[in-house]
Amino acid sequence: MIKGVEALDYEGLYEACYMQVYSFLLTLSRDRNLAEELTAQTFYKAMTTKSEFRGESEELTWLCAIAKNLYADEQRRRARQRETPPEGPEGAVSGVMEDDALDRDMAFRIHVILHDMPEPYKEVFQLRVFGELAFREIGRIFGKTETWARVTFHRARLKIQERMDGEDG
């Protein structure tokens, strides 16, 4: 049995368990995009958290537990968004206009951050979000693996989020 996270071969673990974790999340969510996103987050969290895999279960069981928790977090986040009371009829049009302005402002801020972002994060993020390419395709463009593309994209997202949080704080 493997005794700690440091001893795990993440590349091998990813290759061996990706489809099973993805299928598990697809079954829970019934949403391909959400399942793909949460699968990437699952492997990222497994690689970066300080909590250790103690070998008390199979690696797949450990990954599915992480995935299930991430899915539950996402469901709670979505439920909170649905609970936000809608504006009354008199504020509906102005509320939509305000939302559009906020969306445009957010998009502009992301583009400014992307402009200063180092490669390969910048290009991987743009290929994924704007080019709508699959991680496998992005990996092939760079001559790297699908795992590399997923991790690089996730790191780019974190860098963008950190910059945006820094601007707000």
N, C-alpha and C positions, 0 to 999 in steps of 0.2 A: 504494500500500500504506500502511496505517496504521502509524505508527512507534512508538506507545507506548500504554499503557493509558489515559493521560489523554485521548487523542484519540478513544477509543471512545465511541460513543453507546450507553450501556448499555440504555436503554429500547428503542431500535431493535434492538440485538443480541439482547435478550431476546425481543422479539416475533418476530424472524426465526428464531431458533435454538431456542427453548424446546422445541417438539415434537420436533425432531430429537435434542436432547440427552436428553429424557425417553424417547423411543423407544429410543435407544441403551442407556440404563440399564435400561429395562424388558427389553430383550433379554438383557442381562447377568444381571440379578437375577431375572427372572420374578416380581417382587413389585411390585405397583403402588404400595403405600405407600412402600417403600424407594426405588423409582425417583423418586417425587415428592419425597421428602425429599432425596435426593442431588442431584436437579436443582436444587432451591433452594440447596443448599450450593454447588453448582458455580458458579452465577451470583454468589452472595455472595462466594465466594473470588476469582472473577475480578475483582470490583469492589473488593475490599479488600486484596488482596495487593500487596506491593511489587514482586513480579516483574513484568516488563513484557512485554507482547505485542510481539514484535520484528518482526512482519510477515513472518516466514520461512515461515508457513503460513497457511491460511485461518483466519478466526476460529472457524468451527465445529470445525476440527481441534484448535485450541487448547482450546476448551471441552470437547471429548470427551476430550482428554488429562487435563484436570483431573478430569472425571467418572470416568474410568477409575481414576485414582489414589485418588479418594475411595471408589470401590467396593472397590478392593483393601484400603484401610485398614479398611473396614467388615468385609470378609471375615476379615481378620486378627483384628479385635476379637472377632468371633463365634467364631472358632476358639479363641482364648484362653479364652473363656467356657465352651466345650464341654470344654476340657482340665481344668477345675477338677474335682478328684475328688469324686464324690458321697459323702455321709456313709453310714456303715454303717446296717444296719437299726435298731440301738438308738438312733441319733441322728436317724433320718429324721423322726419326728414333731416332735421339738423343733426340728429344722432348719427345717421348714415353718413352725412357729409363730414362730420367730425372723425368718424372711423376711417373714411377714405383719406382724409388729411393725415391722420396718424399712420396709416399704412404707407403712404407715400414718404412720410418723414422717416419711418423705420427702414424702408427700402433704401433711401438715400444714405442713411447712417451706415447700413451694411455695406453699400458700395464704397463709401469712403474708407471704411475699415479694410475692405478687400483690396483697395488700391495700395495700401501700405503693407499688406500681408506678404510675408516671404513665400517663395516657392518651396516645395510643391503644394503647400496648403492652399494657396490662392487658386491655382489651376484645378486641383482636385475638387475643391468646393464648387467652382464655377461649372466644371463638367458635370457634376452630380446634380446641382440645383438648377442651373440654367440650361445645360445641355441634356439633362434628364437621362444620363448614361447610367448603366448598371455598374456596380463595383467591379465586376469581372472585366468589363470593357475598359474602365479607367485603368485597372491594373495592367491590361495588355498595352495600352497607350504608353505607359511608363516602363514597360518591361518588368513589371513587378507582379506580385500575387494579388488576388482578390482581397485577402486579409490586409495586406499593406494599404490598399485603397480605402478599405473600411476604416482602419485605424487613423489614417491620414485625414480622411474626411471628418471623423469625429473630433480629432484634435483641432482641426480648422474651426469647427463649430464652437468648440470650447474657447478658442482664442477670440473669436468674434463675440461670444457671450461675455467673456471677461472684459473686453474693451468696452462693450455697451454698458455693462454694470459699472465699470470705472467712470464712465461719462455721467451716469445717473447719480452716482454717489458723491 
